[in-house]
Amino acid sequence: GIGHTLTLFTVGLGVLVFKLTIPAKMALSMEFAVGFILVLLGVPIIKQLSVNRAHIHLHQHSDEYHLHTHSHRESSSHGHQHTKRPFLVGMVHGFAGGGALIPLVLSTMSSVVQGLFFLLIFGLGSIIGMMVLTGLISLPFKFATRISPKLSLWIQGIAGMVSIIFGLLIMWQTGIVGGLFSSTI
């Protein structure tokens, strides 16, 4: 949520203060990048869950324990290397949204201050909404882990496949249907 909001705020500031416009091809490129990132997020999940490679692994963060799948074939490191990934994904997603939505909405604002206030409220709402959504999405994973590690693996696999499918659909929609890869834009 923070990466998303930071990018939206930066794009919005450029639109408000410097009267920047975002070319259609660039906006489509960022939407395509969102699809590509969804594929990139889904592929490692499927790869990790491939037959005879994944197993359940217990980790502790602060006072809370959780289980997740893990493979020792790729690395013996048990560290979590994904701290920047959500931020960077959010930044790309924010830029993609900023390409279409923000200039449209900000063009209706009567002053820079009003536009900045909108960006602040919208950004805070995005952060809170994404936190709530992430919490809700995590519930099936937590419950499945408690019920059956095998069920947890299935849910993770389904999530990975859904990410890949949605990513490919977005890439198709923006690249082919939307005209990113044609000379008409």
Buried (B, 14 or more C-beta within 10 A) or exposed (E): BBBBBBBBBBBBBBBBEEEEEBEBEBBBBBBBBBBBBBBBBBBEBBEBBEEEBBEEEEEEEEEEEEBBBBBEEEEEEEEEEEEEEBEEBBBBBBBBBBBBBBBEBBEEBEEEEEBBEBBEEBBEEBBEEBEEEEEEEEEBBEEBBEEEBEBBBEBBBEBBEEBBEBBBEBBEBBBEEBBBEEEEE
